[in-house]
Amino acid sequence: MQGTVDGFSYGLVTPLVAYLMACLGGALGLRCTTRSLRVTRSWRPGWLALGSAAIGSGIWTMHFIAMMGFTIEHTPVRYDWLMTFASLAVAIVMVGVGIFIVGYRGARGTALFTGGTITGLGIASMHYLGMAGMRLDGQLTYNTFTVALSVAIAMAAATAALWAAGQVRGFLWSVGASLVMGLAVTGMHYTGMAALEVHVHGTSDPGTGGSPAELLAPMLIGPLAFLLLAAVVVMFDPLMVTGKPAGVPVERKPGVPARVGASRTVRHPAHQPVRRTRRTLVHRRSRAPQNR
């Protein structure tokens, strides 16, 4: 028989908290990506990796906080720990690939499209892999059109977020982009949940097992702690808050002068005295016959 699905068993609490977590992960990831564009190549991988882990942890935490309000009538819901944390790894890795492409190739053109596509597919893969980790007395089926729509939303949200990160603007710009990204990611989640249909077998006791909140809360401790740690790193970097560009030192290479502009400024004043002496000599020579 078809089971009745309730995704809002706690009302609007879980959607709002899930949205805030998506915004937090997006804000930290976008600021780290923006920061990576202002530093030398030796520091860039560290900031990009931190941004990838922040966005991946944020969307993963958003997903399972929203799943705390997900219940199915006539059957308990459990979660496979290995599959659940595999979805977190997939999210971080695929989001990282997209962010590294934009971080090294720039947030425009083919690089932006490729990075946004991979990042969006990572978000969607995390969602459906996390859903595959559910254990219940029934079978899950999905509407193909709605699933495709949720994937398109994820790709569009990721592309827009990476474009915003590549603009290298101030703190308020990144906050606004993270709010839009959080709304899009949360919308992608509930669009994917709308595509779900559950067919319950009805062979198990509905009263067995704990509530989704009791099962998911222990798994969320690690990613939540990481997001708080990443927030501390961002808060103690003044350039992340002020949005001022940092002076990037020039990378010295053999045979290449360190500052080309300095040599031009030195040569320019040297020509002026020469021109003045030539004019003086011409002026004196022209007056010499008159004096005689």
N, C-alpha and C positions, 0 to 999 in steps of 0.2 A: 504494500500500500504506500501511497505517497505521504511523506511526513510533512507536518506543518513547521516551517522554518521561521524563527523569530530572531532577527538580528539586532533588536533593540530591547532586550529584556531588562536593561537598566535605564531605559529611557534615552535621553540625550547626553547622558554622562559619558558613556564610552565613545560616541562619535566626537564630542568636543575634546576630550583628553587625547584621543587618537590624532585629531587634527593638530593640536598643540605639539605633539611629539613629532609629527611630520614637519611642522614649521621649524622646530628646534633643530632637527637633523639637517633640514635644508639650509637654514641660516648658517650653521656651523660649516657645512660643506662648501657653500658658496663663498663664504669669507675666506676659507682656507684656499680655495681655488683662485680667488682674486689675489690673495697674498702671494701665491706661488708665481704670479706674473710680475711681481715687483722685486724678486730676488734673483740671485745668480743661479746657474744650472745646478750647482752643487747642493743647494738647499731646496730646489724645486721638487724633487721626488718626495721629500719628507712631508711638505705641505700638501701635495696632491694625494699622498697615501692617507694622511689624516682626514682630508676632505672626503675621500672615498669611503673610509670607514664610518665617518659621521653620517653621511647620507644613507649608506646601507643600513646602519644601525637604527637610524631614525625611521625609515620606512618599514623596517622589520618590526620595530617596537610599535609603530602605529598599527600595523596589521594585527598583531596579537592582542593589543589593547582593545581594538574593535572586536576581535573574536571573543573577548570576555563576555560580551553581550549576545553571543550567538548560541542559540539553543535549538534543539530539534525535538519535537513532541514524540513520545513513545520510545525514545532511545537515548542513552547517555552518550556523551562525546568525550573521547580521550585523544591524546596527542602522542605521536611517536617522537621521542626526544631526538633521535638521530636524524630523522627527516626534517624536523623542525629547525635544528641548528644547521643542517645542510642548506636550507633555504636562506639562512643568514649569510653563509659563506658565498653562495651564488650571488646574492645581492651585492656584497662588498666587492667581489672580483669583477663582475660585469659593470657595475657603476665605476669602478676604478679604471677599467679599460677606456670607457668613454671619457672620463675626466682627464686621463693622461693624454689622450688624443688632442683634446681641446687645450690642455696646458702646454703642449709642445708645438702644436700646429696652428693654434689660434682659434677663436670662437667665430669663425665665418666660413662660408663656402662649404666645400666638401668635408672639411674637418668637423665643422659644427653639425652637419647632417649625420655624418658617421658616428660621431660621439653621442649625439642625442638619440640616435636609433639604438645603439648598443646599450646605453644607459636605460632607455625606456624598456627594452626587452629584458634587462636585468630586473627592473621593478616588477614587470609582469611575471617573470619566471619565479621571483621570490613569492609572489602572491599564490600562484597556482601550485608551486611546490609545497608551500606551507599548507595549502588546502589538502594536498595529497597525503600529508602527515596526519590527518584526522583519522581516528579509528572509531567506527560506530557500526551498529548492527543494521547496515543498509548499503546503498549504492548511490554515488554522486554522479549526476549527469549535468551537462552544461549546454546552454543555447549557443550555437556557433556564432551567430551574428553579434550577440551581446558580448561574448568573449573578445571578438575582433574589435569591437568598439572600445572595450576596456584597454586593450593593448595600444590602440591608436591614441587614447587619452594619455597613457603613460609615456609614449614616445613624444607626443607634443609637449607635455609638461617638462620632460627631461631636456628637450631641445631649447625650450624657452628659458629654463633655469641656467643651462650652460651658456646661452647667449648673454644672459644678464650677468653671469660671473665674469665673462670676458670683457665687459664694458669698463672695468676697473674704475668704478665710481665710488661714491661715499657710502657710509654705513646705512643711511636711511634707504638708499637704493637697494642694497642687499636685503634689508628687512622686508621691503615691499615685494621683492622677487621671491623671498622665502615664503611669504604669506600666500602668494599665488601658487607656488609650487606645492605647498601643503594642501591647499584646496584641491588642486588637480590630482595629487596622489591619493588623497582621501576619496575624491570622487571616483577615481579609477578602482579603488578597493570596493566601494559599494556598488559600482557598476558590475564588477566581476561577481559580487555576491548575488546581484539580481539575476545573473545568468544561471544560478545554481538551482537544481532540482534534486530532491532526496527521495529515494524509494526505500522505505523501511521494511525490513524482513519481519520484524515483530517477534523475534525468538528470544530476546533478552529482557531482563527486568529493568524497566525504566528508572527505578529508584537506585540502582547500583551506581557507584562512582561518585566523585566529588563534582562540585560546580566548576564551570570553565575558569572562573577567577582563581579558585584554589589550585587548579592544575597549571595555569599559565603564569601566575605570579612568581614562582621560583625561577622560571626560565628568563624572566625579564630583568632580573637583578643585574646580571652582568652587562648587557647592553645599556641599561639606564646609567650604571656607574661610569661606563665609558663616555657616554654623552656628557655627563657632568664634568668629567675630567677634560674632555675636549673644550667644553665651555670655559673652564678655568684658563686653559692655554690661550684661547682667543681673547678673553678679557684682559689678560696681562700683557698682551701685545698691543702697544699704543697705536701702531699703524692700522690695526684692524678696526679700531673704533673711530679714529679721526679721518681715515680714508685718504691721508696725504701720501703722495708717491714717495717711495724711498729712493735714495741715491744708490743706483746699482753700480758697483765698481766695474771698471772695464777689465775684461779677461785678457791678460797679456799673452801674446803668442810670439814665438821666435820670428824675428825679422819684421815685425809689425810695430810701428811706433805706438806708444800708449795713448798719446793725445795729439791728434793731428791738428785740432783747432788751435792749440797753443802755439805751434810753429807759425801759423798764419798771423797771429797777433804780434809775434816778435818781428816778423819780416816787414810788416806794414809801416811801423814808424821809421824803419831804416831808410825808406825811399824818400821820405819828406825832406830830410836835410840835404840830400843830394840834389833834389829839384831846386831847392832854395839857393844852393851854391851856384848852380848853373845859371839861374836867373840873375844872380848878383854879378857873375862874370860877364854875362851878355850886356848887362846894364852898364858896367864899368867900361867895357870896350866901346860901346856906342857913344859914351860921353868923352872918351879919350881924345878924338879929333877936335872936338869943340873947345876943349881946354887948351890945346896947342894954339 
